């Protein structure tokens, strides 16, 4: 009986989310956002293959560019205050992948 009740509560929660819609509040043009974008409380980070641009969320102004080498960045997410990005040597062979870390204060990109 308890299992059945738990199932009903979970199913109801899932059902409520099915009709939910997202609404865009505004757009932030960022020509660097070819590969990915990530955001923290104050900034948006636009990720291109070879670098990351930092944009102020309120003004939309670009306020920084990453320093450090990158061949092919292709994603990004925040973890413990650092922006982590998947990086590879694409299209070279043999393939090599690693995680690059962006210090968002200094905009230094390291492995």
Rosetta blueprint (number, residue, H / E / L):
1 X L
2 X H
3 X H
4 X H
5 X H
6 X H
7 X H
8 X H
9 X H
10 X H
11 X H
12 X H
13 X H
14 X H
15 X H
16 X H
17 X H
18 X H
19 X L
20 X L
21 X L
22 X L
23 X L
24 X L
25 X L
26 X L
27 X L
28 X L
29 X L
30 X L
31 X L
32 X L
33 X L
34 X L
35 X L
36 X E
37 X E
38 X E
39 X E
40 X L
41 X L
42 X L
43 X E
44 X E
45 X E
46 X E
47 X E
48 X E
49 X L
50 X L
51 X E
52 X E
53 X E
54 X E
55 X E
56 X E
57 X L
58 X L
59 X L
60 X L
61 X L
62 X E
63 X E
64 X E
65 X E
66 X L
67 X E
68 X L
69 X L
70 X L
71 X L
72 X E
73 X E
74 X L
75 X L
76 X L
77 X E
78 X E
79 X E
80 X L
81 X L
82 X E
83 X E
84 X E
85 X E
86 X E
87 X E
88 X E
89 X L
90 X L
91 X L
92 X L
93 X L
94 X L
95 X L
96 X L
97 X E
98 X E
99 X E
100 X E
101 X E
102 X E
103 X E
104 X L
105 X L
106 X L
107 X L
108 X E
109 X E
110 X E
111 X L
